[in-house]
Amino acid sequence: MRIMAPSSIAILGGGLTGLSAAFHLSRRFPAAQITLLNKDIHFGGWVHSRRAKITLKDGRETSVLLEAGPRTLRPNSKGVLELINLLDLSPSLLTVPKSSPAARNRFLHLPGTKGLLCIPSSPLSILTSGLSPKSSSLHSPLGHILLSAVVREPFRPWNRPLMIEDESVDEFLSRRFGSEFARIFGSALVHGIYAADSRKSSVRAAFPSLWDAEERGRGSLVTGFLRPSRASAIADVNDLPYQLGDVDGQMRGVSVYSFSQGIGALVDALLRELRTRRNVRLVGGVSATGLRMNPRTAQFEITTSSCETLRATHTVSAVPLPSLKGLLSPKTPLPHLTANPYSSVTVVNLVFLASPGHVLHPVGFGYLVPRASSRHAENAILGCVFDSSSMSTQEAPWSADIVKMTAMLREPVASIPRLVDMLSEQLGVRLPDPLIVRVHDKAHCIPLLRVGHLQRMQELSEVLQGEPWSSKLEVIGAGVGGVSVGDCVEAGRRAGRNWA
């Protein structure tokens, strides 16, 4: 169903989703006046890229890039690649090839042990690569669990319960690979992406490819991954073509990428472009305080913290769903806005100056910490990224002695020395005192997509099509369609797709 073209658009939220929506809507509707409200002066949501000065042993000064939010991107999001092309960000691209040790080597730390285990890059590669541990005593039992789980999975019968339309990541992986596989791999994966519990996360919302692969494989996940997927072909028919230029070719053989000044470069480029557009007004430091549809004028009326009332024919909400609930009148509620809780994460940037010959971590992307077994206590650390290894070209070539790490914790840091001790134990290496420490407490930053999320969002979409909204209010963002940078950019790109 096509909706009349907007003459004015209000966008609530200036994170990546809102900025992407403003960018694409301003191109599609150049005659429409677009106003974007962001409660913070800082645009870009949880993206924070900053440089810190540091003095080397020889007295030279340099700087290190510190990311408090996302730090690398995968090339599977065409929406982000399109922005790179349209915003002319290609010259600042930094890529890591799939063949690089930094891309191939990813690790686990098992609670109750010391040191790291190197894991395969995908579940299927367990069949050929196995585990390469630093501690051989851990190799036999863990290797047996993973190898036997993958080898046996194709021979397990279809065991999805009848009439079930969703389940937790833990339930899904336990059915197909066994409970130990689910606890170790599934929980670590959910820790790394959602900072949440895999026993509460929807497999269809968080990892739809797993659910689809089981169906393609007629019950076998391994078999399904060996068969081609039709989902991408279907999506290409329905979507507007992407303007990728040469960027798609630059991503051949690339595992992850970033920019010379970090992921913040994407936000900065969007802001520069939007500020040149006459039909776009960016308002920082002002939040919406109320949202209603005036039935007489058929326009949205949005009250703000600056006491201004904004009127628009169409609105895009890119704020967290609980925040949207607080804007609505009890007479016009929307369903499921508080169905998903949000995870809080503490991100700690640590910069060390390594002594010659003193290796502080193995070459690789970093490590995750899975859920502890019943014999051990849960660890405060969810994972750690080896920034110096995963994106080493962001620093000057003479900065080889500088080692950057970023730890993610499920709770605020009580003591930096205690944190360094915990990291040392997990790495199996005594870390020196850090030169730089930056602590970022991010409260309620990642939505946990609970079981049944897709069905709830479908019900929300159906309500938005009816009165009083009449498909003129779009609700998008991490709490709706996915938490990755690619998900957020794509959601903004698709906003207002049915507006004529």
C-alpha positions in Angstrom: 0.0 0.0 0.0 1.4 3.4 -1.1 1.1 6.3 1.3 1.0 10.0 0.2 4.3 11.6 -0.2 5.5 13.6 2.9 5.8 17.4 2.9 7.5 17.4 6.2 9.2 14.6 8.2 10.3 14.5 11.8 13.0 12.0 12.8 13.4 11.2 16.5 16.9 10.0 17.4 20.3 10.9 16.0 22.1 7.6 16.2 23.2 5.7 13.1 19.6 4.6 12.3 18.2 8.2 12.5 21.1 9.6 10.5 20.8 7.0 7.8 17.0 7.7 7.6 17.7 11.4 7.2 20.2 10.8 4.5 18.1 8.5 2.4 14.7 10.3 3.0 16.3 13.7 2.0 17.4 12.2 -1.3 14.1 10.5 -2.0 11.9 13.5 -1.0 14.0 16.7 -1.8 10.9 18.9 -1.4 10.1 17.6 2.1 11.4 19.5 5.1 13.2 17.1 7.4 13.9 17.8 11.1 16.0 15.4 13.2 15.9 15.7 17.0 18.6 14.2 19.1 18.6 14.4 22.8 22.4 14.6 23.0 24.8 17.1 21.4 26.8 14.1 20.2 25.3 12.4 17.2 25.9 8.8 16.3 24.5 7.0 19.3 27.0 4.6 20.8 29.6 5.3 18.2 32.5 7.1 19.8 35.9 7.3 18.1 38.6 9.5 19.9 42.4 9.8 19.7 44.5 10.0 22.8 48.1 11.3 22.8 50.9 9.1 24.1 54.7 9.6 24.5 56.9 6.7 23.3 60.1 5.6 25.1 62.3 7.6 22.6 60.4 10.8 23.5 58.4 10.9 20.3 54.7 11.8 20.6 52.0 9.9 18.7 48.3 9.2 19.2 46.2 6.1 19.5 42.6 5.6 18.3 40.2 4.5 21.0 36.8 3.2 20.2 34.1 3.1 22.9 31.5 1.6 20.5 31.7 -0.6 17.4 35.2 -0.8 16.1 35.1 -3.0 12.9 32.5 -3.7 10.3 31.9 -6.8 8.1 31.5 -6.3 4.4 28.1 -8.1 4.3 26.1 -4.9 4.7 25.4 -3.3 1.4 23.7 -0.4 3.1 27.0 0.6 4.7 29.0 0.0 1.6 26.6 2.3 -0.3 27.2 5.0 2.2 31.0 4.6 1.9 30.5 5.1 -1.9 28.1 8.0 -1.7 30.0 9.8 1.1 33.4 9.3 -0.6 34.9 7.4 2.3 36.9 4.9 0.2 40.2 6.8 0.6 40.1 6.3 4.4 39.1 2.6 4.3 41.3 0.2 6.2 40.7 -3.5 5.5 41.8 -6.8 7.1 41.9 -9.7 4.6 40.4 -13.1 5.5 43.8 -14.7 5.2 45.3 -12.4 8.0 46.0 -14.1 11.3 44.1 -11.1 12.9 41.0 -12.3 11.0 41.6 -16.1 11.4 42.5 -16.2 15.1 39.8 -15.8 17.6 39.9 -17.1 21.1 37.9 -18.3 24.1 38.6 -18.1 27.7 36.8 -20.7 29.8 35.9 -19.6 33.3 37.9 -21.4 35.9 40.9 -21.9 33.7 44.0 -19.8 32.7 44.9 -18.8 29.2 43.1 -18.9 25.9 41.9 -21.4 23.4 42.1 -20.7 19.7 38.8 -21.5 18.0 37.9 -22.2 14.4 36.4 -19.3 12.3 33.1 -21.1 11.7 31.3 -24.1 13.2 31.9 -26.1 10.0 35.6 -25.5 10.0 35.8 -27.5 13.3 35.7 -30.5 11.1 39.0 -29.7 9.5 40.9 -27.4 11.8 40.1 -28.4 15.4 41.3 -26.4 18.3 44.8 -25.1 18.8 45.1 -24.4 22.5 47.7 -22.7 24.5 46.9 -25.2 27.3 47.0 -28.8 25.9 45.3 -30.1 29.0 42.1 -28.4 27.8 42.4 -29.6 24.3 41.1 -33.2 24.6 37.7 -32.6 26.4 36.8 -29.4 24.7 37.9 -30.6 21.3 35.9 -33.8 21.8 32.8 -31.8 22.6 33.0 -29.6 19.6 34.2 -32.1 17.0 31.7 -34.8 18.0 28.8 -32.3 18.1 29.4 -31.1 14.5 30.2 -34.6 13.1 27.0 -36.0 14.7 24.7 -33.2 13.9 23.7 -34.2 10.3 22.7 -37.6 11.6 20.3 -36.2 14.3 16.7 -36.4 13.3 14.5 -33.4 12.8 13.8 -32.5 16.4 12.2 -29.1 16.3 9.0 -29.2 18.4 5.8 -29.1 16.4 4.1 -25.7 15.9 7.1 -23.8 17.4 7.9 -20.6 15.6 10.9 -19.4 17.7 13.1 -20.5 20.6 16.2 -19.3 22.5 19.7 -19.5 21.0 20.6 -22.0 23.8 17.6 -24.2 23.1 18.2 -24.2 19.4 21.9 -25.1 19.7 21.3 -27.6 22.4 18.8 -29.5 20.2 21.2 -29.7 17.3 24.7 -29.8 18.9 24.2 -30.6 22.6 24.1 -28.6 25.8 27.9 -28.2 26.2 28.3 -26.9 22.7 25.4 -24.4 23.3 26.8 -23.2 26.6 30.3 -22.7 25.2 29.8 -21.4 21.7 26.3 -20.0 21.9 26.7 -18.1 25.1 30.0 -16.7 24.0 28.5 -15.5 20.7 25.6 -13.8 22.4 28.0 -12.3 25.0 30.0 -10.7 22.2 27.1 -9.2 20.3 24.3 -8.6 22.8 26.1 -8.8 26.2 23.2 -11.0 27.1 22.1 -14.5 28.1 21.8 -16.9 25.2 19.0 -18.7 27.2 16.8 -15.6 26.7 17.8 -14.5 23.2 15.6 -15.3 20.2 17.5 -17.4 17.6 15.2 -16.2 14.8 15.8 -12.5 15.6 19.4 -12.7 16.6 20.7 -15.3 14.2 18.1 -15.9 11.4 20.6 -17.7 9.2 20.7 -20.6 11.8 17.0 -21.1 11.7 16.9 -20.8 7.9 19.8 -23.3 7.6 17.9 -25.9 9.7 15.0 -25.6 7.3 17.1 -25.8 4.2 18.8 -28.9 5.6 15.5 -30.5 6.6 16.5 -30.6 10.2 20.3 -30.5 9.9 22.1 -27.2 10.4 25.3 -28.5 8.9 23.5 -29.8 5.8 21.6 -26.5 5.5 24.7 -24.4 5.4 26.0 -26.5 2.5 23.0 -25.7 0.5 22.5 -22.3 -1.2 20.2 -19.8 0.4 17.4 -18.2 -1.5 16.8 -15.3 0.9 19.3 -12.9 -0.7 17.8 -13.4 -4.1 14.3 -12.6 -2.8 15.6 -9.5 -1.0 17.3 -8.2 -4.2 14.0 -8.3 -6.1 12.1 -6.2 -3.5 14.9 -3.7 -2.6 16.0 -0.6 -4.3 19.3 -1.2 -6.1 22.4 -0.3 -4.0 24.8 2.3 -5.4 28.1 0.6 -4.5 30.5 2.0 -7.1 33.9 0.4 -6.7 33.5 -0.3 -3.0 32.0 -3.8 -3.5 35.1 -4.8 -5.4 37.4 -3.4 -2.7 35.7 -5.8 -0.2 36.6 -9.0 -2.0 38.5 -11.2 0.3 38.0 -8.8 3.2 37.1 -10.1 6.7 36.5 -6.8 8.5 37.2 -3.1 7.8 37.2 0.3 9.5 38.5 3.8 8.7 41.7 5.6 9.5 39.9 7.6 12.1 37.6 4.8 13.3 33.9 4.1 12.9 33.2 7.7 13.9 34.3 8.7 10.4 31.0 7.3 9.1 29.0 9.4 11.5 31.1 12.5 10.7 30.6 12.0 7.0 26.9 11.7 7.3 26.7 14.8 9.4 28.8 16.8 6.9 26.6 15.7 4.1 23.3 16.3 5.9 24.4 19.8 7.0 24.8 20.8 3.3 21.2 19.8 2.5 18.7 22.7 2.5 15.8 20.4 3.4 17.5 18.9 6.5 17.7 20.5 10.0 19.7 18.7 12.6 18.8 19.7 16.2 21.1 18.4 18.9 20.6 18.6 22.7 16.8 18.6 22.2 14.6 15.6 22.8 10.9 14.8 22.0 8.7 14.9 25.1 5.4 13.9 23.4 4.1 12.5 20.2 0.5 12.6 18.9 -1.4 12.6 15.6 -3.8 15.5 15.4 -6.9 14.1 13.7 -8.1 17.5 12.4 -4.9 18.4 10.6 -3.7 14.8 9.9 -0.3 15.9 11.2 2.0 14.8 13.9 2.5 17.1 16.8 5.7 16.6 18.7 6.5 18.5 21.8 10.1 19.0 22.7 12.4 19.7 25.7 13.0 23.2 24.2 9.3 24.0 24.5 8.9 24.0 20.7 6.1 22.0 19.1 7.2 20.4 15.9 4.6 19.5 13.2 5.1 17.0 10.5 3.1 14.9 8.0 5.3 11.9 8.6 7.5 10.7 11.5 10.3 8.2 11.9 11.1 7.0 15.4 14.6 5.8 15.8 14.8 6.1 19.6 14.7 3.0 21.9 11.3 1.4 22.1 10.8 2.2 25.8 11.6 5.8 25.1 8.9 5.9 22.4 6.4 4.5 24.8 7.0 7.4 27.1 6.1 9.8 24.3 2.7 8.4 23.5 -0.7 9.1 25.0 -2.4 6.2 26.8 -5.2 6.7 24.3 -3.0 5.7 21.4 -0.6 3.0 22.7 1.6 0.8 20.6 2.2 -2.9 21.6 5.4 -4.5 22.7 7.5 -1.4 23.3 8.8 -2.7 26.6 8.9 -6.4 25.8 12.7 -6.5 25.4 15.1 -5.6 28.3 18.3 -3.7 27.5 21.8 -4.8 28.5 24.2 -2.4 30.2 27.9 -2.7 29.3 31.1 -1.2 30.6 33.7 -0.7 27.9 37.3 -0.2 29.0 40.1 1.0 26.6 43.6 0.0 27.9 46.8 1.1 26.3 50.1 -0.6 27.3 53.7 0.0 26.4 55.3 -3.4 25.9 58.9 -4.2 26.7 61.0 -5.7 23.8 60.2 -9.3 23.4 57.3 -9.2 25.8 54.2 -10.4 24.0 51.0 -9.3 25.8 48.5 -11.2 23.7 48.5 -13.6 20.7 47.9 -12.3 17.2 44.2 -12.4 16.6 41.0 -10.5 16.9 40.4 -11.1 20.6 38.5 -13.5 22.9 35.1 -14.1 24.4 34.2 -15.6 27.7 31.3 -18.1 27.6 28.8 -18.8 30.4 30.4 -20.6 33.3 29.6 -24.2 34.0 27.8 -25.0 37.3 31.2 -25.6 38.9 32.5 -22.0 38.4 31.3 -18.5 39.1 30.4 -16.2 36.2 33.1 -13.9 35.0 32.6 -10.1 35.0 34.5 -9.9 31.7 32.4 -10.7 28.6 35.3 -10.5 26.2 38.3 -8.5 25.1 39.3 -7.1 21.7 43.0 -7.0 20.7 42.8 -3.6 18.9 46.5 -3.4 18.1 46.2 -6.7 16.2 42.6 -6.5 14.8 43.1 -3.1 13.1 46.8 -2.3 13.5 47.0 0.1 10.5 45.1 2.7 12.4 48.3 3.7 14.2 51.6 5.0 13.0 54.1 2.4 11.9 56.6 3.4 14.6 54.0 2.6 17.3 54.8 -1.1 17.3 55.5 -1.1 21.1 52.0 0.2 21.8 49.4 -2.5 22.7 45.7 -1.6 22.7 43.0 -3.7 24.2 39.3 -3.1 24.9 37.6 -5.1 27.6 33.8 -5.5 27.8 32.3 -6.1 31.2 28.8 -6.9 32.4 29.2 -4.6 35.4 31.0 -1.3 36.3 34.7 -1.5 37.0 35.4 -1.5 40.7 39.2 -1.3 40.4 41.5 -0.9 37.4 44.3 -2.9 39.0 41.8 -5.7 39.7 40.7 -5.6 36.0 44.3 -5.8 34.8 44.8 -8.8 37.1 41.7 -10.6 35.7 42.9 -9.9 32.1 46.4 -11.2 33.0 44.9 -14.4 34.3 42.7 -14.9 31.2 45.6 -14.1 28.8 48.1 -16.2 30.7 50.5 -13.2 30.6 51.4 -10.7 33.2 50.3 -7.3 31.9 52.2 -4.1 32.9 50.4 -1.1 34.3 48.5 0.6 31.5 49.5 4.0 30.2 46.0 5.0 29.3 42.7 3.9 30.7 39.3 5.1 29.4 36.2 3.7 31.1 32.8 4.0 29.4 29.7 3.0 31.3 26.9 2.4 28.8 23.6 1.9 30.5 20.8 0.1 28.7 22.7 0.3 25.4 21.9 -3.1 23.7 18.4 -4.5 23.3 18.0 -8.2 24.1 15.7 -9.6 21.4 13.7 -12.1 23.4 12.0 -15.2 22.0 9.0 -14.2 19.9 10.5 -10.9 18.9 9.7 -11.2 15.2 6.0 -12.0 15.9 5.8 -9.0 18.2 7.3 -6.7 15.7 4.9 -8.0 13.0 2.0 -7.1 15.4 3.5 -3.7 16.0 3.8 -3.1 12.2 0.1 -4.1 11.7 -1.0 -1.6 14.4 1.0 1.2 12.7 -0.9 0.6 9.5 -4.2 1.3 11.2 -5.7 4.5 12.7 -4.5 6.9 13.9 -1.1 6.3 12.4 -2.1 5.2 8.8 1.5 4.0 8.0 2.8 7.6 8.5 4.8 6.6 11.6 7.8 4.4 11.1 9.3 2.7 14.1 12.8 1.5 13.5 16.1 1.0 15.3 18.2 -1.6 17.1 15.3 -2.8 19.2 13.3 -3.6 16.1 15.4 -5.0 13.3 18.9 -5.8 14.7 21.7 -4.2 16.7 24.6 -4.2 14.2 25.8 -1.1 12.4 24.6 -2.7 9.2 21.2 -3.4 10.6 20.8 0.2 11.8 22.0 1.7 8.5 19.7 -0.6 6.5 16.7 0.2 8.8 17.3 3.9 8.0 17.6 3.2 4.3 14.2 1.4 4.3 12.4 4.0 6.3 9.3 5.3 4.5 9.7 2.8 1.7 5.9 2.8 1.1 5.6 6.6 1.1 4.8 7.6 -2.4 
